[in-house]
Amino acid sequence: MKSIPEKPNNGQVNFDDMINDLIKNFLEKLLKSELTEFLNYDKYEVTGKNSGNNRNGNYSR
């Protein structure tokens, strides 16, 4: 998410984009925490290595 909202030429902040970014970031954090809870180990923890329940990686959307 951008720390300073971009302003269109008329000087107004586009709140629709800000809301969309906020929702997107919230959902991504929610899904990451859900994965951590489901797998019962934090990201980069050695506990999950070769357990059959591994993280496969991700990419930004």
N, C-alpha and C positions, 0 to 999 in steps of 0.2 A: 504494500500500500504506500502511496506517496505521502510524505509527511506534510507537504504544503499543496493544497488543492490548486490545480491549474485554473486560471481564470480565462474565460472566453474574451473576445475583443470588447464586449460591452462592459467588462469589469465585474460581472457577477460570477459567483462560484456555482459550478454545476453539481447540485446536491444529489442528483440521480446517480452520477458516477461515484460519488463518495459513498452513498448508501450501498451500491453494488459492490464496491471494493470492501466495505466493512463486512457485508454478509459473506462474501467470498472468503475473506480471511478467517472469519469466525467458523465457517463450515470446514475449512481445511484444518484448523486447529482441533476442531471437534473430532474429525475423522482420524487424525493422528493419535489423539488421546484414546479414542475408542480402540484403535489397533494395539496400542500399548497395553490397554486393559485386557483385551482379548488374548494376546499372546503371553501375558503375565511376565514381561520383562521390558525394560526400557531400550530405546534405540542405542545401538553400539555396545550393548552388554554382551559379554561372552556367554552368559547363561543360555541364550537362545541358539548358539551356533550348533549346527547339525542336529537340532532337536526335532526336525520334521515340521516345525512351525516357524519358518524363517520369514524375515521381511525380504521382499523381492525388489525393493527400491521404488522410487517414484520420480515423477517429473512435474514441472510446473505446467499448469493448464491455462 
